[in-house]
Amino acid sequence: MKSNQETKPREISLRKTAEERHQDILEAALIVFTRKGYNGSTTAEIARVAGVAEGTIFRHFATKKDLLVAVLKPKVLNGIIDLDKEQKEATPVEFFRFFLRNRLELINENDGFFRFMFAEAQYHSEVREALFKGILEQGIGIVKPWFDMGVARGDFKPLPFIPTMRGFMGMVMFQGMFNHVFEGLSPEETLEEAADQLLELLFHGLLAK
């Protein structure tokens, strides 16, 4: 016979709505994926952490890869989607300023998550495919019109979008990771200050005019 302590998570889960169980699974998956990596994680362990039966996971997500996309997507995309809606009246330069600050805040608050995401993408084609097809393509679709508008207005040089964004996000990612690896060594006191310095470098370069 199971003890009350052993049966309690299952009893609680039965009283939850499908939406609440869905969220519990996502939160548990993030914990397990971050700790053990994609290949090292099992749906059985995710179910245990979520307090649901393993079969419940497959009623919400067809495969483990679908679950991975569902975990990653809101973290990476929600901030961009919100910015695109909120900054309709912004100039392209203003949008990229907000965008950079948003990305720095995201990395600062989710360091372990981003380490997992990029470490796993190096070794597992499933993770790379999930990242690009399920997430990055949508992000590109949101940001590129702002870049194109900047080019059309004469704010930006007509450089290729993908290489430009790769360099842009590379600076952002390294800034965020550096602050966690070498905590206390960064001279910037705030994320806003760090964002402004990166934008100055991106928009105006290193050479004195």
N, C-alpha and C positions, 0 to 999 in steps of 0.2 A: 504493500500500500504506500502511495506517495504521501509525503508530509505536506502540511499546509503551505510551508514555504516553497516547496517544489511546484505545487499546483497554482500558486497565487498568480504568476505572470500570465498563465494561460487563461485563468478565470477573468483577469482584468481585461485581456485582449478580446474576450468574447463579448464584453460589454461595450467595446469601442465601435465606432462607425467604420465603414470601409475606408473613408478618407483619413481617419485617424490612424488606422492600421497601415495605410499606404505611407503616411509620414513617418511612422515608427520604423518601417522597413528601410526607408531612405536614410534616416539618421543612423540606424544600426549598420547599414552597408557602408556609410562614410567612415564610421569608426573601424570596422573590420578591414576594409580596403586600405585605409591609411596605415594600419598597424601591420598588415600581413601581405600587402600587395595584391594585385589582381589574381595571379595564378595561385597564390597561397591562401586565398579566401575561398570559403565554401558557402553555398546557400544554406547549408545546415547550421553553420555557425552564425550567419547573419540572422537566421530565423530565431536562434536561441537568444541572441542579444536583443532582438526586437520583441521577444516574448510571444512569438506566433509559431504555428506549425510550418514546416518547410513548404508544404503544398500551398500555403497561403501566399508565399512569395510568387509562385508561378501563376496564381490567379491575377496578380497585379503586373508581373513582368514575364514575358515569354522566355527570355534567356538571361544569363548572368550579364551578358554584354548590354542588353537593354536596361538592366538595373544600373550598370555603371554609367550609361549615358544619362539616365534619370537623376543620378547623384551629381554628376559633373555639370550638367546643363544649367540648372538654376544658379549655381555658384558663379559660373563663368559669364552667363548671358544676361541674367536679370538686371544687373546694374547698367549694362549697355542699353537694353530695351527701355528701361526707365529714363535714362538720359536722353535718348532719342525722342521720347514723348515729351519730356519736360523742357527741353531746350530748343523747341521749334523756332523761336525767335533769335537764337544765338547766331553769331557769325561762326564760320568754320574754325577760326583760331580759338574763339571762346569754347566751342564744343570740345576741341582737343585738349584744352586746359582742364575742363571738367572731366573728360575721359581719362586723362592721365592721373589726376588725383583719385578718381574712382578706382582705377586699377592698382595704384599704390596702397590704398586703404584695403582693398580686397586681399592683396598679397600679405600685407601686414597682419591681417586678422586671420588668415588661413594658410600660414606658412607650411604646416605639415601636409595639407591638402595639395598644394602646388608641388611640393617635393615629390609626393606620391605620383601625381599626374604626369610629370615630365620624366621621372625615373622609369615608370612603367612603360611609357610611350617609346622609350629607347629600345625595349626588348620584346614588346608584344604587339604584333600587327593588329590584333583585335582592339587594343587600346588606342593605337594610332588611328585606326579607321573610325572608332567611336568618337574620338576627339575631332577629327577633321569633318567627317560626313555629318555627325550628329550635332556639332557645336560650332566649330570654327567657321564653317561655310556660312552659317547664319550670322555670326558676328561680323564677318567680312561684308555681308549684304547690308548690314546696318551702317557700318562705318564708312564704306567706300563712297556713298553719295555725298557725305560731308567732305571727304577729301576732294572729290570731283568738283564740288561747289567752290572749294577753296582755289582750285586750279582755274576754274572759269572766271572767278572774281579777280584773279591776279594775286591772291594772297599766298599761294603756294607755287613752287616750280612744277612744271609738268613732268614729274618723275614717275617711274613705274610704281603703281600702288603697292603691290605685294612686297618687293624689296624694301620700299620705304617703311612700310608698317613692320616688317621684320626687324629692321634696325631700331625703330621706335620702341617696339615692345621688348626688344632685347635689352635696351637701356632700363626700361621699367622693371623687368624681371630681375636683372642683376642688382639694381638698387634695392628692391625688396628683399632679395635673398641675402645680400651683403649685410643689411641691417640686422638680420637674425643671426647670421654666422658670427659677425663681429659686433655684437651688441655693445653700444656705448661708444663706438669709435667713429660713428658718422658725425660730421660737423653740423649737419642740419638739425635744428631743434624741433621742427614740425614737418608733417607730410606736405603741407602747403609750400613750405620753403623748398623742400626737395623737388616737388613738382615744378615749381617756377624755375629752378635751376636747370632741370632737364629740358623744359620747354625752351628756355633761352638757348641751350645748346642745340636742340633740334631745329629751331626756327632760324637761328642766326649763326650757328657754327662756332668754331674756335678762333678763326682768324679775326684779328682786329680790322675794322673798316678804315 
